[in-house]
Each structure stands twice: as C-alpha cells, then as structure tokens.
Amino acid sequence: MEVLHDSKLEALFAELYTVCAVEHFVFQDPPAYNPHRAVALASLYALKSKFATQTQLLWKMTIDQAEFDRSQGTYLSPRRFLGPEFDWKSKQFIPIKHRESTDNYLYVLRDPVHGSGASIALVERVCDVLFGEIASLEIYAWPTDCSNFFDFGKEWWGAFFWTVYSPTHNWYVGILASSTD
C-alpha cells in the first residue's frame, strides 16, 4: 500500500505544517480485512521513511512491531474526534477560548507546542479536502507505545495517532502528532 501523492494534498499539508507539526498520510485501497490497522502501520512506516531523509535530526525513529501487533484501535465518533470546536448544527468550526478537551484533532491543529496553530479557515479547508462529509467518517485512535516518535509528546503536549476513513473520498488518512517544549 502506497501513500497517495497528490499535488493539492501535498500543498495543503505543507501549508498546515508551517503552523503545526501534524503528519498526514493518505492511502487508497488498503486490504479489505482490518483496513484501519493496515493504514496505521503504513502511516508509521511512511513517517519513518520521511524522517530517514532528514539528516539534521538528532534521533532515529523506531517502530516496535511487536507492540503494534498487540495494539488495538479504538473507535471514535466524529464528534469525539473533532472536539467541541465543531458546531454540528451549523457544520462550522467555532473558536473556543478555554479548551476542556485536549485529546481531539482540532486541539492538535489549533494549539500546537510550536507554531501559531491553524486558523479556523485553514481547519475548515483541511477537513473539507481530507474528509468531506464529516458525519460519515469512520475513525480509530491507536495506542502510541509502538514508536519512539510519540515519546516526545508524552512529556507534556500529547501524542496522537488516528486513522480516518472518508467515504466521501474513498480514502484513509493516517494522522500522527507528537511534540514537546
């Protein structure tokens, strides 16, 4: 299974990466049996491959295959995944001054450790391009003990690992984020 390379997606990810360090990998046609697991593992290896080309890194990403094999994804509703900044009535994102929940996708995009965070307009564009009809998304959260990539976020800000299936686009998105001060 290969990462989908699309100039529109890559430009969007590059723009997003200037304000928050969140990794996105898009895949099509994963195996029919347990596609979320296949996408989660492929996302880890895609990220490892990306980091392998960056010579300025002072660490090397590792993947604990045995730990990943023991892990199970946990289903999340679109409401839980997006968090309280998404208004389901208006289908729009609204800024919240004080976040009570810090384990959702919008927190990751809007409150990064480094960077200014994504604007509401950028968040809306990312969600539209990646997900389409938000209510129909199928989302799984994955344990973050399978790679040292997530260790940094466990110190403070958080470590996040999701797979999202978009029926609108008929693709899967692997999302990984981890950072510290």
VEXBADREN-552344 format. One record per residue: residue number from 1; residue in one letter; x, y, z of N, C-alpha, C in turn. Coordinates in nm, 2 decimals. Last residue first. Example, Ala and Ser with C-alpha at 12.3 -4.5 7.8 and 13.67 -1.06 7.14 Angstrom:
[titor 2, S, [1.28, -0.22, 0.71], [1.37, -0.11, 0.71], [1.29, 0.00, 0.79]]
[titor 1, A, [1.32, -0.57, 0.78], [1.23, -0.45, 0.78], [1.32, -0.33, 0.78]]
This chain:
[titor 181, D, [0.80, 2.07, 2.45], [0.86, 2.21, 2.45], [1.01, 2.19, 2.45]]
[titor 180, T, [0.69, 1.83, 2.21], [0.72, 1.87, 2.34], [0.79, 2.01, 2.33]]
[titor 179, S, [0.47, 1.62, 2.02], [0.57, 1.73, 2.03], [0.59, 1.76, 2.18]]
[titor 178, S, [0.30, 1.45, 1.77], [0.37, 1.44, 1.90], [0.47, 1.55, 1.91]]
[titor 177, A, [0.08, 1.29, 1.55], [0.13, 1.41, 1.61], [0.19, 1.38, 1.74]]
[titor 176, L, [-0.07, 1.15, 1.26], [0.02, 1.13, 1.37], [0.08, 1.27, 1.42]]
[titor 175, I, [-0.31, 1.00, 1.07], [-0.27, 1.12, 1.13], [-0.19, 1.09, 1.25]]
[titor 174, G, [-0.40, 0.86, 0.76], [-0.32, 0.83, 0.89], [-0.28, 0.97, 0.94]]
[titor 173, V, [-0.69, 0.82, 0.59], [-0.59, 0.92, 0.63], [-0.53, 0.87, 0.76]]
[titor 172, Y, [-0.83, 0.66, 0.31], [-0.80, 0.66, 0.45], [-0.69, 0.76, 0.48]]
[titor 171, W, [-1.10, 0.72, 0.08], [-0.96, 0.70, 0.11], [-0.95, 0.70, 0.27]]
[titor 170, N, [-1.34, 0.81, -0.04], [-1.30, 0.67, -0.05], [-1.15, 0.65, -0.03]]
[titor 169, H, [-1.44, 1.05, -0.01], [-1.33, 1.05, -0.10], [-1.28, 0.90, -0.12]]
[titor 168, T, [-1.66, 0.99, 0.16], [-1.68, 1.09, 0.05], [-1.57, 1.07, -0.05]]
[titor 167, P, [-1.57, 0.81, 0.35], [-1.65, 0.76, 0.24], [-1.67, 0.86, 0.12]]
[titor 166, S, [-1.27, 0.82, 0.50], [-1.36, 0.92, 0.44], [-1.44, 0.85, 0.33]]
[titor 165, Y, [-1.13, 0.70, 0.79], [-1.18, 0.66, 0.66], [-1.29, 0.77, 0.62]]
[titor 164, V, [-0.85, 0.76, 0.98], [-0.98, 0.81, 0.94], [-1.01, 0.76, 0.80]]
[titor 163, T, [-0.65, 0.69, 1.26], [-0.68, 0.66, 1.12], [-0.82, 0.70, 1.09]]
[titor 162, W, [-0.42, 0.86, 1.48], [-0.56, 0.83, 1.43], [-0.55, 0.77, 1.29]]
[titor 161, F, [-0.25, 0.95, 1.74], [-0.24, 0.86, 1.63], [-0.38, 0.81, 1.60]]
[titor 160, F, [-0.06, 1.17, 1.95], [-0.19, 1.14, 1.89], [-0.16, 1.05, 1.76]]
[titor 159, A, [0.04, 1.29, 2.26], [0.08, 1.21, 2.15], [-0.05, 1.16, 2.09]]
[titor 158, G, [0.11, 1.61, 2.42], [0.03, 1.49, 2.39], [0.09, 1.42, 2.27]]
[titor 157, W, [0.27, 1.79, 2.59], [0.16, 1.83, 2.50], [0.06, 1.72, 2.46]]
[titor 156, W, [0.45, 1.61, 2.76], [0.37, 1.73, 2.80], [0.25, 1.75, 2.71]]
[titor 155, E, [0.57, 1.37, 2.72], [0.62, 1.45, 2.82], [0.53, 1.56, 2.86]]
[titor 154, K, [0.45, 1.26, 2.50], [0.41, 1.20, 2.63], [0.46, 1.29, 2.74]]
[titor 153, G, [0.58, 1.37, 2.28], [0.45, 1.43, 2.32], [0.40, 1.38, 2.46]]
[titor 152, F, [0.81, 1.20, 2.27], [0.82, 1.34, 2.29], [0.69, 1.40, 2.35]]
[titor 151, D, [0.71, 0.95, 2.20], [0.77, 0.97, 2.33], [0.77, 1.12, 2.36]]
[titor 150, F, [0.64, 0.90, 1.94], [0.53, 0.95, 2.03], [0.59, 0.99, 2.17]]
[titor 149, F, [0.86, 0.79, 1.82], [0.81, 0.92, 1.77], [0.72, 0.98, 1.87]]
[titor 148, N, [0.90, 0.54, 1.91], [0.96, 0.64, 1.99], [0.92, 0.78, 1.94]]
[titor 147, S, [0.60, 0.34, 1.89], [0.72, 0.41, 1.83], [0.77, 0.51, 1.92]]
[titor 146, C, [0.39, 0.22, 2.03], [0.46, 0.14, 1.92], [0.57, 0.21, 1.85]]
[titor 145, D, [0.23, 0.36, 2.20], [0.35, 0.29, 2.26], [0.43, 0.21, 2.15]]
[titor 144, T, [0.00, 0.47, 2.14], [0.12, 0.54, 2.09], [0.25, 0.48, 2.15]]
[titor 143, P, [-0.30, 0.32, 2.00], [-0.20, 0.34, 2.11], [-0.07, 0.40, 2.06]]
[titor 142, W, [-0.53, 0.51, 1.79], [-0.43, 0.40, 1.81], [-0.34, 0.43, 1.93]]
[titor 141, A, [-0.86, 0.56, 1.70], [-0.74, 0.61, 1.78], [-0.66, 0.49, 1.81]]
[titor 140, Y, [-1.05, 0.57, 1.41], [-0.99, 0.49, 1.51], [-0.87, 0.56, 1.57]]
[titor 139, I, [-1.35, 0.66, 1.23], [-1.22, 0.70, 1.30], [-1.18, 0.60, 1.40]]
[titor 138, E, [-1.53, 0.74, 0.96], [-1.50, 0.62, 1.05], [-1.36, 0.64, 1.10]]
[titor 137, L, [-1.76, 1.00, 0.87], [-1.63, 0.95, 0.89], [-1.62, 0.82, 0.99]]
[titor 136, S, [-2.00, 1.12, 0.83], [-1.99, 0.98, 0.78], [-1.85, 0.92, 0.81]]
[titor 135, A, [-1.99, 1.38, 0.92], [-2.07, 1.29, 0.99], [-2.05, 1.14, 0.95]]
[titor 134, I, [-1.83, 1.51, 0.72], [-1.77, 1.48, 0.85], [-1.86, 1.37, 0.93]]
[titor 133, E, [-1.77, 1.48, 0.39], [-1.89, 1.47, 0.49], [-1.84, 1.42, 0.62]]
[titor 132, G, [-1.43, 1.55, 0.36], [-1.57, 1.56, 0.30], [-1.68, 1.57, 0.41]]
[titor 131, F, [-1.16, 1.51, 0.44], [-1.27, 1.43, 0.50], [-1.40, 1.44, 0.42]]
[titor 130, L, [-0.97, 1.68, 0.32], [-0.94, 1.54, 0.36], [-1.06, 1.45, 0.39]]
[titor 129, V, [-1.11, 1.91, 0.24], [-1.03, 1.84, 0.15], [-1.00, 1.70, 0.19]]
[titor 128, D, [-1.24, 1.98, 0.49], [-1.32, 1.96, 0.36], [-1.24, 1.88, 0.26]]
[titor 127, C, [-1.03, 2.00, 0.67], [-1.13, 1.90, 0.69], [-1.21, 1.87, 0.56]]
[titor 126, V, [-0.88, 2.21, 0.55], [-0.82, 2.08, 0.57], [-0.93, 1.97, 0.58]]
[titor 125, R, [-1.07, 2.42, 0.56], [-1.02, 2.37, 0.43], [-0.96, 2.23, 0.44]]
[titor 124, E, [-1.11, 2.44, 0.84], [-1.22, 2.41, 0.75], [-1.18, 2.35, 0.62]]
[titor 123, V, [-0.84, 2.52, 0.91], [-0.90, 2.39, 0.96], [-1.02, 2.35, 0.87]]
[titor 122, L, [-0.83, 2.76, 0.78], [-0.74, 2.65, 0.74], [-0.80, 2.52, 0.78]]
[titor 121, A, [-1.02, 2.91, 0.92], [-1.04, 2.89, 0.78], [-0.95, 2.78, 0.73]]
[titor 120, I, [-0.92, 2.90, 1.18], [-1.04, 2.83, 1.16], [-1.06, 2.81, 1.01]]
[titor 119, S, [-0.56, 2.84, 1.16], [-0.68, 2.93, 1.17], [-0.80, 2.85, 1.14]]
[titor 118, A, [-0.34, 2.64, 1.35], [-0.42, 2.66, 1.22], [-0.53, 2.76, 1.25]]
[titor 117, G, [-0.06, 2.77, 1.53], [-0.18, 2.69, 1.52], [-0.26, 2.73, 1.39]]
[titor 116, S, [0.19, 2.87, 1.53], [0.08, 2.96, 1.58], [-0.05, 2.88, 1.58]]
[titor 115, G, [0.47, 2.68, 1.67], [0.38, 2.73, 1.56], [0.26, 2.81, 1.62]]
[titor 114, H, [0.47, 2.42, 1.90], [0.55, 2.51, 1.82], [0.46, 2.55, 1.70]]
[titor 113, V, [0.24, 2.30, 2.02], [0.35, 2.34, 2.10], [0.43, 2.45, 2.02]]
[titor 112, P, [-0.08, 2.39, 1.89], [0.04, 2.32, 1.88], [0.14, 2.38, 1.98]]
[titor 111, D, [-0.38, 2.42, 1.87], [-0.30, 2.45, 1.99], [-0.16, 2.38, 1.99]]
[titor 110, R, [-0.50, 2.34, 1.63], [-0.52, 2.48, 1.68], [-0.43, 2.52, 1.79]]
[titor 109, L, [-0.45, 2.07, 1.58], [-0.43, 2.17, 1.48], [-0.43, 2.31, 1.53]]
[titor 108, V, [-0.51, 1.95, 1.83], [-0.38, 1.93, 1.76], [-0.35, 2.03, 1.66]]
[titor 107, Y, [-0.78, 2.03, 1.86], [-0.68, 2.07, 1.96], [-0.54, 2.06, 1.89]]
[titor 106, L, [-0.89, 1.89, 1.65], [-0.89, 2.03, 1.65], [-0.79, 2.09, 1.75]]
[titor 105, Y, [-0.87, 1.62, 1.74], [-0.80, 1.67, 1.62], [-0.79, 1.82, 1.61]]
[titor 104, N, [-0.83, 1.58, 2.10], [-0.90, 1.57, 1.97], [-0.82, 1.64, 1.86]]
[titor 103, D, [-0.78, 1.61, 2.36], [-0.74, 1.48, 2.30], [-0.82, 1.47, 2.17]]
[titor 102, T, [-0.84, 1.81, 2.54], [-0.72, 1.82, 2.46], [-0.68, 1.69, 2.39]]
[titor 101, S, [-1.11, 1.99, 2.65], [-1.07, 1.86, 2.59], [-0.95, 1.89, 2.51]]
[titor 100, E, [-1.16, 2.25, 2.72], [-1.17, 2.15, 2.83], [-1.11, 2.01, 2.78]]
[titor 99, R, [-1.01, 2.55, 2.63], [-1.04, 2.41, 2.59], [-1.05, 2.32, 2.71]]
[titor 98, H, [-1.12, 2.86, 2.60], [-1.06, 2.77, 2.70], [-1.11, 2.63, 2.67]]
[titor 97, K, [-1.22, 2.97, 2.36], [-1.11, 3.03, 2.44], [-1.04, 2.94, 2.53]]
[titor 96, I, [-1.29, 2.84, 2.05], [-1.32, 2.83, 2.19], [-1.20, 2.88, 2.27]]
[titor 95, P, [-1.43, 2.91, 1.73], [-1.32, 2.92, 1.83], [-1.37, 2.91, 1.97]]
[titor 94, I, [-1.60, 2.67, 1.54], [-1.61, 2.79, 1.62], [-1.49, 2.80, 1.72]]
[titor 93, F, [-1.68, 2.54, 1.22], [-1.59, 2.54, 1.34], [-1.60, 2.67, 1.41]]
[titor 92, Q, [-1.99, 2.42, 1.11], [-1.88, 2.50, 1.11], [-1.80, 2.49, 1.23]]
[titor 91, K, [-2.25, 2.31, 1.10], [-2.15, 2.24, 1.03], [-2.02, 2.33, 1.01]]
[titor 90, S, [-2.45, 2.41, 1.26], [-2.41, 2.49, 1.15], [-2.31, 2.43, 1.06]]
[titor 89, K, [-2.47, 2.18, 1.43], [-2.59, 2.24, 1.37], [-2.55, 2.32, 1.25]]
[titor 88, W, [-2.22, 2.11, 1.52], [-2.29, 2.02, 1.44], [-2.41, 2.08, 1.37]]
[titor 87, D, [-1.94, 2.28, 1.55], [-2.08, 2.30, 1.57], [-2.16, 2.22, 1.47]]
[titor 86, F, [-1.63, 2.20, 1.69], [-1.72, 2.18, 1.57], [-1.86, 2.19, 1.61]]
[titor 85, E, [-1.50, 2.23, 1.92], [-1.50, 2.34, 1.83], [-1.58, 2.32, 1.71]]
[titor 84, P, [-1.51, 1.99, 2.08], [-1.61, 2.09, 2.10], [-1.61, 2.21, 2.00]]
[titor 83, G, [-1.40, 1.72, 1.85], [-1.40, 1.80, 1.97], [-1.50, 1.91, 1.97]]
[titor 82, L, [-1.34, 1.54, 1.65], [-1.33, 1.68, 1.62], [-1.33, 1.77, 1.75]]
[titor 81, F, [-1.38, 1.29, 1.79], [-1.26, 1.32, 1.71], [-1.24, 1.47, 1.69]]
[titor 80, R, [-1.64, 1.31, 1.89], [-1.53, 1.30, 1.98], [-1.39, 1.33, 1.91]]
[titor 79, R, [-1.78, 1.33, 1.64], [-1.80, 1.43, 1.74], [-1.68, 1.43, 1.84]]
[titor 78, P, [-1.72, 1.08, 1.51], [-1.67, 1.21, 1.46], [-1.68, 1.33, 1.56]]
[titor 77, S, [-1.62, 0.85, 1.76], [-1.72, 0.91, 1.69], [-1.66, 1.04, 1.62]]
[titor 76, L, [-1.37, 0.60, 1.74], [-1.41, 0.73, 1.79], [-1.52, 0.78, 1.70]]
[titor 75, Y, [-1.25, 0.28, 1.84], [-1.34, 0.36, 1.75], [-1.37, 0.49, 1.82]]
[titor 74, T, [-0.92, 0.20, 1.88], [-1.04, 0.23, 1.95], [-1.13, 0.32, 1.86]]
[titor 73, G, [-0.70, -0.07, 1.78], [-0.76, 0.07, 1.76], [-0.89, 0.08, 1.84]]
[titor 72, Q, [-0.47, -0.24, 1.97], [-0.60, -0.24, 1.91], [-0.64, -0.10, 1.89]]
[titor 71, S, [-0.14, -0.41, 1.97], [-0.23, -0.30, 1.99], [-0.37, -0.32, 1.92]]
[titor 70, R, [0.03, -0.61, 1.91], [-0.05, -0.63, 2.03], [-0.16, -0.52, 2.04]]
[titor 69, D, [0.16, -0.49, 1.69], [0.08, -0.61, 1.67], [-0.01, -0.64, 1.79]]
[titor 68, F, [0.31, -0.29, 1.82], [0.20, -0.26, 1.73], [0.11, -0.38, 1.71]]
[titor 67, E, [0.49, -0.45, 1.96], [0.40, -0.36, 2.04], [0.28, -0.33, 1.95]]
[titor 66, A, [0.63, -0.56, 1.75], [0.56, -0.65, 1.84], [0.45, -0.57, 1.92]]
[titor 65, Q, [0.74, -0.33, 1.63], [0.64, -0.41, 1.55], [0.56, -0.50, 1.65]]
[titor 64, D, [0.82, -0.03, 1.71], [0.82, -0.16, 1.78], [0.70, -0.24, 1.72]]
[titor 63, I, [1.02, 0.17, 1.52], [0.88, 0.12, 1.53], [0.89, -0.02, 1.60]]
[titor 62, T, [1.20, 0.48, 1.55], [1.19, 0.33, 1.56], [1.05, 0.29, 1.57]]
[titor 61, M, [1.39, 0.75, 1.43], [1.26, 0.69, 1.46], [1.26, 0.54, 1.45]]
[titor 60, K, [1.67, 0.88, 1.57], [1.62, 0.79, 1.47], [1.49, 0.73, 1.51]]
[titor 59, W, [1.79, 1.22, 1.63], [1.74, 1.09, 1.67], [1.69, 1.01, 1.55]]
[titor 58, L, [1.84, 1.46, 1.53], [1.94, 1.41, 1.63], [1.90, 1.27, 1.68]]
[titor 57, L, [1.82, 1.56, 1.19], [1.76, 1.50, 1.31], [1.86, 1.44, 1.40]]
[titor 56, Q, [1.93, 1.63, 0.95], [1.96, 1.71, 1.06], [1.90, 1.66, 1.19]]
[titor 55, T, [1.85, 1.46, 0.74], [1.98, 1.43, 0.81], [2.01, 1.52, 0.93]]
[titor 54, Q, [1.58, 1.31, 0.65], [1.61, 1.44, 0.72], [1.74, 1.42, 0.80]]
[titor 53, T, [1.51, 1.06, 0.56], [1.57, 1.15, 0.46], [1.61, 1.29, 0.52]]
[titor 52, A, [1.38, 0.95, 0.78], [1.51, 0.89, 0.73], [1.58, 0.98, 0.63]]
[titor 51, F, [1.13, 1.07, 0.79], [1.24, 1.11, 0.88], [1.38, 1.06, 0.84]]
[titor 50, K, [1.00, 0.92, 0.59], [1.02, 1.07, 0.58], [1.13, 1.12, 0.67]]
[titor 49, S, [1.01, 0.67, 0.70], [1.07, 0.69, 0.57], [1.10, 0.84, 0.55]]
[titor 48, K, [0.84, 0.71, 0.92], [0.98, 0.67, 0.94], [1.06, 0.70, 0.82]]
[titor 47, L, [0.60, 0.77, 0.79], [0.67, 0.87, 0.87], [0.82, 0.83, 0.89]]
[titor 46, A, [0.56, 0.52, 0.67], [0.57, 0.64, 0.58], [0.64, 0.75, 0.66]]
[titor 45, Y, [0.53, 0.36, 0.90], [0.64, 0.34, 0.81], [0.66, 0.45, 0.71]]
[titor 44, L, [0.29, 0.47, 1.00], [0.42, 0.46, 1.08], [0.54, 0.45, 0.99]]
[titor 43, S, [0.12, 0.42, 0.79], [0.15, 0.55, 0.83], [0.27, 0.56, 0.91]]
[titor 42, A, [0.10, 0.14, 0.79], [0.16, 0.20, 0.68], [0.20, 0.35, 0.71]]
[titor 41, L, [-0.03, 0.10, 1.04], [0.11, 0.05, 1.02], [0.18, 0.12, 0.90]]
[titor 40, A, [-0.28, 0.23, 0.97], [-0.20, 0.27, 1.09], [-0.05, 0.23, 1.07]]
[titor 39, V, [-0.36, 0.07, 0.76], [-0.33, 0.22, 0.74], [-0.25, 0.27, 0.85]]
[titor 38, A, [-0.41, -0.17, 0.88], [-0.31, -0.16, 0.77], [-0.27, -0.02, 0.75]]
[titor 37, R, [-0.61, -0.09, 1.06], [-0.48, -0.15, 1.11], [-0.37, -0.13, 1.01]]
[titor 36, H, [-0.81, -0.03, 0.88], [-0.76, 0.07, 0.97], [-0.62, 0.03, 1.03]]
[titor 35, P, [-0.87, -0.27, 0.75], [-0.80, -0.17, 0.68], [-0.74, -0.06, 0.77]]
[titor 34, N, [-0.94, -0.56, 0.81], [-0.89, -0.46, 0.90], [-0.81, -0.35, 0.84]]
[titor 33, Y, [-0.95, -0.67, 0.49], [-0.95, -0.72, 0.63], [-0.88, -0.62, 0.71]]
[titor 32, A, [-0.89, -0.54, 0.25], [-1.03, -0.54, 0.30], [-1.04, -0.58, 0.45]]
[titor 31, P, [-0.60, -0.33, 0.24], [-0.66, -0.46, 0.24], [-0.80, -0.46, 0.30]]
[titor 30, P, [-0.67, 0.00, 0.09], [-0.60, -0.09, 0.18], [-0.66, -0.23, 0.18]]
[titor 29, D, [-0.73, 0.20, -0.12], [-0.73, 0.06, -0.14], [-0.65, -0.02, -0.04]]
[titor 28, Q, [-0.52, 0.48, -0.04], [-0.64, 0.42, -0.11], [-0.62, 0.27, -0.12]]
[titor 27, F, [-0.41, 0.72, 0.20], [-0.40, 0.59, 0.13], [-0.53, 0.55, 0.07]]
[titor 26, V, [-0.22, 0.99, 0.32], [-0.34, 0.94, 0.26], [-0.32, 0.81, 0.18]]
[titor 25, F, [-0.10, 1.12, 0.62], [-0.07, 1.03, 0.50], [-0.20, 0.98, 0.45]]
[titor 24, H, [0.02, 1.39, 0.81], [-0.09, 1.33, 0.74], [-0.04, 1.24, 0.63]]
[titor 23, E, [0.14, 1.52, 1.11], [0.17, 1.44, 0.99], [0.04, 1.38, 0.94]]
[titor 22, V, [0.18, 1.83, 1.24], [0.09, 1.72, 1.24], [0.12, 1.65, 1.10]]
[titor 21, A, [0.29, 2.09, 1.37], [0.36, 1.97, 1.33], [0.27, 1.85, 1.34]]
[titor 20, C, [0.16, 2.40, 1.25], [0.15, 2.29, 1.34], [0.22, 2.16, 1.29]]
[titor 19, V, [0.23, 2.58, 1.05], [0.16, 2.63, 1.18], [0.15, 2.53, 1.28]]
[titor 18, T, [0.34, 2.45, 0.84], [0.40, 2.58, 0.88], [0.35, 2.63, 1.02]]
[titor 17, Y, [0.17, 2.24, 0.79], [0.29, 2.21, 0.86], [0.37, 2.34, 0.91]]
[titor 16, L, [-0.02, 2.36, 0.62], [-0.06, 2.32, 0.76], [0.07, 2.30, 0.84]]
[titor 15, E, [0.14, 2.37, 0.38], [0.08, 2.49, 0.45], [0.05, 2.47, 0.59]]
[titor 14, A, [0.18, 2.10, 0.34], [0.29, 2.19, 0.36], [0.25, 2.32, 0.43]]
[titor 13, F, [-0.08, 2.01, 0.30], [0.00, 1.96, 0.42], [0.12, 2.05, 0.44]]
[titor 12, L, [-0.14, 2.15, 0.06], [-0.22, 2.17, 0.18], [-0.14, 2.13, 0.31]]
[titor 11, A, [0.04, 2.03, -0.11], [0.05, 2.17, -0.09], [-0.03, 2.21, 0.04]]
[titor 10, E, [-0.05, 1.76, -0.10], [0.09, 1.79, -0.05], [0.10, 1.94, -0.03]]
[titor 9, L, [-0.30, 1.79, -0.22], [-0.29, 1.74, -0.08], [-0.15, 1.78, -0.03]]
[titor 8, K, [-0.22, 1.87, -0.48], [-0.31, 1.96, -0.40], [-0.30, 1.92, -0.25]]
[titor 7, S, [-0.06, 1.66, -0.57], [0.00, 1.80, -0.55], [-0.09, 1.89, -0.47]]
[titor 6, D, [-0.05, 1.35, -0.42], [-0.13, 1.44, -0.50], [-0.08, 1.58, -0.47]]
[titor 5, H, [0.01, 1.03, -0.35], [0.08, 1.16, -0.38], [0.00, 1.24, -0.47]]
[titor 4, L, [-0.07, 0.80, -0.11], [-0.12, 0.88, -0.23], [-0.05, 1.01, -0.24]]
[titor 3, V, [0.15, 0.55, -0.02], [0.10, 0.68, 0.02], [0.05, 0.75, -0.11]]
[titor 2, E, [0.07, 0.21, -0.09], [0.15, 0.33, -0.11], [0.07, 0.46, -0.06]]
[titor 1, M, [0.09, -0.12, 0.00], [0.00, 0.00, 0.00], [0.09, 0.12, 0.00]]
